[in-house]
Amino acid sequence: MKRNIYLRTIPIEEALAKVKAALDRKALVGTERIDASRAAGRVTAEPVIARYSSPTFHSAAMDGIAVRAADTFTAREGAPVRLRPGEDFVFVNTGHPLPPAFDAVVMIENVVMDGEIASIEAPVAPFAHVRRIGEDIVATEMILPRHRRVTPYDIGALLSCGAYDVSVYEKIRLRVIPTGDEVMDFTARPEPGPGQVVESNSMLLCALAASWNMECTRVAPVRDDPEALAAALEEGLASDAHVVVVVAGSSAGSKDFTRATIERVGEVLVHGVAAMPGKPSLLGHARGKLVVGAPGYPVSSVVCFERLLYPLACWLTRTEPQSRQTVTATLARSVPSRIGMVDFVRLAVGQVGGSYVALPLSRGAGSISSLTKAQAVTQLPPEAEGLESGAMVTAELLVDADELSRTLVCVGSHDNTLDILADMLMRHDPPMRLASSHVGSMGGLIALKNGAAMLAGSHLFDPATSDYNFPFLVKYLPGLAVTVVNLAIRQQGFIVAPGNPKSILGASDLARPDVRFINRQRGAGTRVLLDHHLGRAGLSPEQIQGYGREEHTHMAVAVNVKTGAADCGLGVFAAAKALGLDFVPLARERYDLVMPQAFADDPKIAAVLEVVRSDAFRERVLALGGYETEWTGRIMAPGMGLPGEPAA
């Protein structure tokens, strides 16, 4: 099959302009009259005029008595005016019509009753404490202009002045067509096998559209067949949808048919935008409707929707796109970028001291977890070659800013117990969020040194002293006062396939030509431990097949073994247990949390200590397997080593 060729990757702004020039939005999106009570979020298509004044009569603004103001002018303290009921005053409550012949209200607390006679000691002005006819809204007045997004507050104004029906633009209606031979319809709750994936992009995009007040219809996945896709597109164009979205098939592969299918019935306007992720996005039109080719990778398809479809939908309904709140944050680690492309980087963001710190999340277009973990997104401009650690970025918030003050930034070594900590922190009152970046123990210490984290997970072993972490704190964090708290004692060992088919029993077996190893990244405590044991076995890294292949978490190492991409890797017992793999013990080690003493009074740190010192936390850690909790929550000191072993 012949491959597609990108027309030309163009800036997002240019792509939007080309579509706007080609579409007739007046013909595409009509108007409708709807009940004003259901108009919140809709956009007015014409001015809304008041039918009635509000209020429609003079009314009492206070509880009290209605009077003629002129009758009160002589009232003085000690020389009250005495008023007779019915003739000189009438009792009224707030909101009551002002009785004829009366033009003011005296508050009830300023009235002294002597039998049926009312006495007042202060005069009132005409129309005091009275809401006049039309004080708020006058009949025939314009209440809302055209092209105004109706707010919940507007609903009250519309109904109070008799504007019971309003003319609004139609909601944008989308028809989403997922495609691919490998995708399985999630509605059948399938169990995917090799080469299969559960189709989820369509509902992710539909949920995004719903959050923008659009209506979305999703059809069952269509196989990678030109005729099947053409039939699905024809059906979409014949429906009441304003926009037809084809998910996947917009790139340049041999089974990417979206462009060719659109060209059979319409015109492709944009094929490729200068953005990463999101580059394969496709925009076209057919039979007066907008047709979108969303990339198959989830992060890429989200960029397509957020940066292309959303602003176009706002343009179609004559409203301004809603902007996100922004904060300025410091990058906790370097971020590479590609020149000529706008790079959208998702971030976890938290407060460290009085500043915001941003942790760049996984950059892969297929990394759907980066969408769930992200609290913000930043744009790297096309002229940038990346940003160094410590650079300041503008972060567009995906969450309320208040959440950032309750987000604890943790940088350092990965451990499965951090997931338990994160879950239990969210059960705290108020909830605390743990934003963690797995860059290895050394990376965590450097982050603390640079003020880019409040917490670092570390398990660095020093063979010279047989101690953990403290020798490295002295070397790399001189002058920084820290508290070291033990999270757990854990077992590290070789994660191998069930039954250990390669009979891997120790470090010396890694040098065998039939053993493929998967390593942890440089600076990781697990890699330091491996190098220590390789040295004891008289081996060099060059002798290990796969020593240069790196992963950033214990679970990623285990997945490599589970899928057969590697025969073994060094990791914690809990990771092997979680995936049903075997485990060859190598060493017990201490996993600690390092925190600067400058943050000792921070509520987030207090919440961490409360959680790790709880019985519930210890119970959940022990249930993972391969952990000891004898020292969990205990403040560590130099030379303590491990429980049950002689101190260093």
C-alpha angles and dihedrals in degrees: 000000000000115000124236120250120217111243093217131308107244134182116275092244091055091048091054092048092052092053094046090052092052101045127077098216094183091059094040102049117040133190133247138188114239138174109278090227088067097042101096110127094015124115121239115240095196137013116286114228125201114245094191136027120249113252098022092201140027105274139184113262093192140033108259141078129321112229143165104261092218090061090061101049095098095050114122136167105277091013105068128183112241116216129195121224117255094005101053103015145008127204112246136180127215109287096019117132112261106251116244116271093025123101108176143039128224113207112247092237088062093054124090115197120212101184103301094338118099118212124196127183100196131055123238128213124238111282093010109162091004127124105217127217108279093006089139104023131007121210113260090024117131108250099181130012123226118275092032119140104231113237128202087253090056091059091067092050093048095051095042092058096043099256090140095160128039134190111237137167116262117264110258108259119209130194111201120201115190114201140190141099090236098053122097123208107253091209088074090053092229130190105229121223130197111317093014131107132187108247108240106143094086094059092042088057093043090053090050090050091049090053086058091052094255127136117236134193120191124199129202117277116280119218123241095270123122094220094046091049092046090053092049091049092049089051090050093049090050092052126084091262119126092201130035115201122197110197116213125355094081097106129081102269127124091256097044103112103158097100095047091046093053091048090058090066106015146354134294109223101175129021109174130008128212094251136106117238101022101044097133093056113137129202127187144137136235130179090355094305131113115248119197127193106203117196117251097237110087100229090046092050091049091053088050091053098042099042102032114018098039097053090044091051090051089050091050091053094041097242135122118253111251112248125222126238112256137207132186111243138179117239111240092206139012121280122204120215140188118243114239094028132091103234118210110204121188117218143197106217132195141158119261108185106317097334137078119243123197124208112201110228129214110310099209116121087222095050101112090170088068087063093054094045098044121107094173145007130218132196122227108205120241092250093057122102090199134288129269125231108278094034117137117240136181107241119203104214120233090184136043112286090236089068090064092062087057096047117104114209111218120181126178142052122013122239131166091232088069088071089057090047091050092050095048092047088057088057090056119105105266096024116246121205122215113214107190132184118195106217099136132265095287091049089054093053091049089050090054090049091052094046091245097125142031095208137031129191110218139171102168112161120206110204092195093063101018086230132125129238100331097086088053093046090055091049102041105025104041112170095013111118109219139172117221117206123183115238097181147321108245141186119242120194147131115305108214139170118278110287091017093254093188092051093231106181105158148353093285090065091063090075092062113113092230094057120090113197131200115207137200122245124275113277093029115131089226090059090049088053091049093050090050092055093043088055091050089051091049093244131137126212090249089067093058117087105222098016089131094051106098138195128181102219140041090239092054089053090050092049090055089055092043093054095043094248087124136017095221146349137186115257148120124300092240091064092052092047093049092059098037095252131141124253133211109199117231108165147345113237141178120246111198138181114229117202131174112246088227087077096047092114095045111118090226092059090045089053092051092052091046091053099044092048093053125103090229091060093049091049093052092047092051090050090062090066128230095057136109121202102189091115099029110138093012121131109243128220132196115283098019093121112174132334112264093022129093113271116256 
